[in-house]
Amino acid sequence: MPAPSLPIVLRHQTLGDLPPNLDWLHPEESAFLEGLKFEKRRHDWLLGRWTAKRCIAAFLEKERIPFNPNTLAILRGPNGAPEMTFEDPVPACSLSISHRGGHAIAVVTPGKVAIGCDIELIEPRSPAFLSDYFLEKELETLSKVPGGQKDLYANLIWCVKESVMKATGEGMRLHPKKILVEIPEPVSLERWNPAYAQVDSRAASFKGEWGREGDSVFSYVSEGVT
């Protein structure tokens, strides 16, 4: 996947990228992992954390700061978002993680900004799903998409909505119909493409990008990155 054009660091990995040992885990993460009883949940969680730590390592490398992954704990915060606890002082940064279907992405940006990312499999979405979660303007956009790309665009719009819900820290407490997603044309499947979203319950506009790899679509958005 090509590098994003906005000033963030992004990493995409699959289950095959997981190291064979777990010495990169922080002790608090090891304790959390012990409580995960289902193998798939354990693998997904590990892949998300490993991808996030690789992303943070790349961010700190740009700042010429050494980093040992087992000195960082990434655990679920009170609002469900990943919360980082560093043992060593590092520059302020913001993180978002997503994993699905053996893929994981993580994005890191300098400072404390609202940032979110998501992965979705490109699969059929039912008319009921679209009616429940998509705005009329988004459904109109879908109606103009060639038949072979409708699943891509439906999951892309949902992917951006999920990214916004993570960036706000509200998750599904922010109803998807409160988020209007715009995907400018033309698009290219060989590079990152711009995406925009507006939340009608706040004076907040989100800018981001999306890309596709195989049967998955990825997106990230931020309120603070320009």
ABEGO torsion letter per residue (X at the ends): XBBBABBBBBBBBBAAABBABAAABBAAAAAAAAABABAAAAAAAAAAAAAAAAAAAAAAAAAGBBBBAAABBBBBBAAGBBBBBBABBBBBBBBBBBBBGGBBBBBBBBEBBBBBBBBBBBBBBBAAAAAAABBAAAAAAAAABBAAAAAAAAAAAAAAAAAAAAAAGAEAABBAAABBBBBBOBBBAABBBBBBBBBAABBBBBBBBBBBBEABBBBBBBAABX
